Amino acid sequence: MATALSPADHLSEGLYGVGLVLAGSHDDGLARARRALVLNSNSVTVLGPCGNVLTFCGDATGANDLLERMLRLAPAHYFRSVFLARMALNWLQQGEPKRALALVGEALKLKPEAICNHLTHARLMAAVGQDKAADMAICAGLRLRPDIDQRLIRAMFPYRDQSISEWLTSAVRRLAKA
C-alpha cells in the first residue's frame, strides 16, 4: 500500500481517504483526508479528493471551502464538472438551493454526458419544488445509462447519510418503469 511505503505522501493519503469512503468506512476516510491536508493543504491533488471525502462525510461547509480553493487554483481542472456538482449538493445541504442550481447548471454545460450531473440536477430541482424538471433530469440520466440502479447510484453518491442516494434510487425506479 502506497501510504505504508511513503507515509508523508499527501496524494496517497487523500486518495486512500476517498477509497475508504467509497468502501463505506467514512470515519477512516475522514482521518486519512485530514492527514493529507496536514501534509499539504495547498495541493490541488489533495484539495479535490479531500473535498469529496468531507462532502460524503456530511461536512458540506468544510467541503465547499476546499473545493472552492481547489477550483481557484485549477480553474480548468479536468473534473471541474464533478466538483461543481458536489458543491451544488453541499449548497443544498446548507440551505442555499439557488447557489446550488447555478453550479449544477455550469456542470451540465461542461459535461452533459456525466450521469451524476443529471442526477444532481434532478435532486436539486425536486428540492426547489420543480418536480417535472426533476423527472426530466432523471430521464436524461436514464437515456445516457439505462441500467442505472441502486448500486451505481450509491457508487456515485457514497454519502454517510444515504438520503440522497435513496431519493435518487426511488426516482430512477419510478421513471424507469414508466
RODO-2510 file (C-alpha; in nm, 4 decimals, decimal comma):
residues 178
     n   res          X          Y          Z
     1     m     0,0000     0,0000     0,0000
     2     a     0,1322     0,3411    -0,1013
     3     t     0,0624     0,5022     0,2363
     4     a     0,2795     0,2417     0,4112
     5     l     0,5636     0,2839     0,1635
     6     s     0,5546     0,6621     0,1799
     7     p     0,3693     0,7841     0,4902
     8     a     0,4338     1,1501     0,4061
     9     d     0,2782     1,1288     0,0591
    10     h    -0,0177     1,3648     0,0652
    11     l    -0,1665     1,2338    -0,2599
    12     s    -0,1697     0,8726    -0,1404
    13     e    -0,3315     0,9755     0,1881
    14     g    -0,6014     1,1776     0,0149
    15     l    -0,6834     0,9110    -0,2415
    16     y    -0,6815     0,6420     0,0248
    17     g    -0,9363     0,8507     0,2125
    18     v    -1,1600     0,8563    -0,0952
    19     g    -1,1229     0,4799    -0,1341
    20     l    -1,2189     0,4220     0,2269
    21     v    -1,5294     0,6370     0,1898
    22     l    -1,6263     0,4517    -0,1292
    23     a    -1,5962     0,1293     0,0712
    24     g    -1,8240     0,2706     0,3424
    25     s    -1,5537     0,3498     0,6012
    26     h    -1,6376     0,7170     0,6387
    27     d    -1,4588     0,7785     0,9693
    28     d    -1,1353     0,6173     0,8471
    29     g    -1,1609     0,8040     0,5179
    30     l    -1,2069     1,1311     0,7018
    31     a    -0,8995     1,0625     0,9159
    32     r    -0,6913     0,9997     0,6014
    33     a    -0,8229     1,3144     0,4372
    34     r    -0,7342     1,5220     0,7419
    35     r    -0,3852     1,3725     0,7422
    36     a    -0,3445     1,4546     0,3726
    37     l    -0,4437     1,8145     0,4438
    38     v    -0,1888     1,8366     0,7250
    39     l     0,0780     1,7079     0,4878
    40     n    -0,0085     1,9550     0,2097
    41     s    -0,3145     2,1770     0,2254
    42     n    -0,2219     2,3742    -0,0867
    43     s    -0,2141     2,0933    -0,3399
    44     v    -0,4923     2,0584    -0,5944
    45     t    -0,4346     1,6820    -0,5764
    46     v    -0,5207     1,6944    -0,2056
    47     l    -0,7946     1,9574    -0,2031
    48     g    -1,0163     1,7794    -0,4572
    49     p    -1,0151     1,4309    -0,3061
    50     c    -1,0369     1,5663     0,0479
    51     g    -1,3247     1,7922    -0,0529
    52     n    -1,5044     1,4833    -0,1797
    53     v    -1,4369     1,2992     0,1450
    54     l    -1,5739     1,5875     0,3515
    55     t    -1,8768     1,6037     0,1203
    56     f    -1,9580     1,2369     0,1642
    57     c    -1,8977     1,2511     0,5391
    58     g    -2,1503     1,5344     0,5790
    59     d    -1,9273     1,8398     0,6262
    60     a    -2,0808     2,0477     0,3467
    61     t    -1,9262     2,3761     0,4594
    62     g    -1,5738     2,2380     0,5005
    63     a    -1,6021     2,0512     0,1720
    64     n    -1,7031     2,3599    -0,0219
    65     d    -1,4184     2,5587     0,1328
    66     l    -1,1715     2,3008    -0,0002
    67     l    -1,3385     2,2595    -0,3389
    68     e    -1,3669     2,6344    -0,3978
    69     r    -0,9983     2,6757    -0,3149
    70     m    -0,9085     2,3885    -0,5454
    71     l    -1,1066     2,5364    -0,8341
    72     r    -0,9423     2,8750    -0,7814
    73     l    -0,6023     2,7053    -0,8085
    74     a    -0,7055     2,4946    -1,1099
    75     p    -0,9993     2,6653    -1,2853
    76     a    -0,9772     2,4345    -1,5881
    77     h    -0,9477     2,1140    -1,3840
    78     y    -1,0457     1,8057    -1,5845
    79     f    -1,3016     1,7027    -1,3206
    80     r    -1,4392     2,0547    -1,2713
    81     s    -1,7950     1,9474    -1,3548
    82     v    -1,7903     1,6712    -1,0918
    83     f    -1,6581     1,9076    -0,8268
    84     l    -1,9224     2,1669    -0,9198
    85     a    -2,1953     1,9042    -0,8832
    86     r    -2,0589     1,8034    -0,5417
    87     m    -2,0519     2,1674    -0,4367
    88     a    -2,4099     2,2092    -0,5568
    89     l    -2,5331     1,9319    -0,3279
    90     n    -2,3296     2,0842    -0,0459
    91     w    -2,5003     2,4211    -0,1009
    92     l    -2,8361     2,2455    -0,0979
    93     q    -2,7466     2,0901     0,2379
    94     q    -2,6555     2,4378     0,3609
    95     g    -2,9970     2,5700     0,2590
    96     e    -2,8845     2,7644    -0,0492
    97     p    -3,0557     2,5945    -0,3440
    98     k    -3,0234     2,8940    -0,5800
    99     r    -2,6480     2,8888    -0,5422
   100     a    -2,6619     2,5134    -0,5959
   101     l    -2,8633     2,5437    -0,9178
   102     a    -2,6112     2,7816    -1,0733
   103     l    -2,3294     2,5346    -1,0062
   104     v    -2,5093     2,2301    -1,1419
   105     g    -2,6059     2,4336    -1,4483
   106     e    -2,2376     2,5012    -1,5149
   107     a    -2,1552     2,1345    -1,4508
   108     l    -2,4142     2,0253    -1,7078
   109     k    -2,2748     2,2680    -1,9666
   110     l    -1,9232     2,1360    -1,9121
   111     k    -2,0124     1,7647    -1,9148
   112     p    -2,3633     1,6928    -2,0420
   113     e    -2,2635     1,3273    -2,0736
   114     a    -2,1941     1,2917    -1,6994
   115     i    -2,4760     1,0962    -1,5403
   116     c    -2,4003     1,2288    -1,1919
   117     n    -2,4607     1,5842    -1,3162
   118     h    -2,8109     1,4942    -1,4357
   119     l    -2,8906     1,3104    -1,1125
   120     t    -2,7621     1,6019    -0,9065
   121     h    -2,9743     1,8368    -1,1162
   122     a    -3,2770     1,6152    -1,0510
   123     r    -3,2238     1,6230    -0,6749
   124     l    -3,1878     1,9998    -0,6735
   125     m    -3,4937     2,0579    -0,8901
   126     a    -3,7026     1,8379    -0,6616
   127     a    -3,5722     2,0275    -0,3601
   128     v    -3,6992     2,3566    -0,5029
   129     g    -4,0381     2,2084    -0,5947
   130     q    -3,9726     2,1644    -0,9671
   131     d    -4,0872     1,8013    -0,9875
   132     k    -4,1357     1,7935    -1,3653
   133     a    -3,7851     1,9301    -1,4228
   134     a    -3,6517     1,6742    -1,1730
   135     d    -3,8185     1,3937    -1,3675
   136     m    -3,6754     1,5293    -1,6935
   137     a    -3,3260     1,5287    -1,5415
   138     i    -3,3666     1,1677    -1,4239
   139     c    -3,4850     1,0722    -1,7740
   140     a    -3,1790     1,2433    -1,9236
   141     g    -2,9601     1,0290    -1,6981
   142     l    -3,1523     0,7161    -1,7972
   143     r    -3,1022     0,7954    -2,1663
   144     l    -2,7275     0,8064    -2,1038
   145     r    -2,7266     0,4948    -1,8898
   146     p    -3,0498     0,2903    -1,8965
   147     d    -2,9151     0,0448    -1,6396
   148     i    -2,8855     0,2973    -1,3564
   149     d    -2,9572     0,1099    -1,0357
   150     q    -2,9114     0,1454    -0,6618
   151     r    -2,5561     0,0062    -0,6732
   152     l    -2,4448     0,2630    -0,9326
   153     i    -2,6187     0,5487    -0,7527
   154     r    -2,4517     0,4595    -0,4231
   155     a    -2,1160     0,4414    -0,6005
   156     m    -2,1678     0,7923    -0,7418
   157     f    -2,3137     0,9328    -0,4181
   158     p    -2,1437     0,7427    -0,1306
   159     y    -2,2730     0,9669     0,1457
   160     r    -2,2755     0,8571     0,5065
   161     d    -2,6318     0,9894     0,5143
   162     q    -2,7887     0,7917     0,2336
   163     s    -3,0963     1,0111     0,1903
   164     i    -2,9691     1,1491    -0,1427
   165     s    -2,8961     0,8065    -0,2897
   166     e    -3,2268     0,6729    -0,1561
   167     w    -3,4213     0,9588    -0,3162
   168     l    -3,2385     0,9111    -0,6469
   169     t    -3,2894     0,5339    -0,6423
   170     s    -3,6606     0,5790    -0,5836
   171     a    -3,6930     0,8375    -0,8616
   172     v    -3,4971     0,6249    -1,1079
   173     r    -3,7072     0,3166    -1,0318
   174     r    -4,0292     0,5123    -1,0731
   175     l    -3,9277     0,6631    -1,4070
   176     a    -3,7553     0,3535    -1,5460
   177     k    -4,0883     0,1707    -1,5180
   178     a    -4,2802     0,4476    -1,6976
***
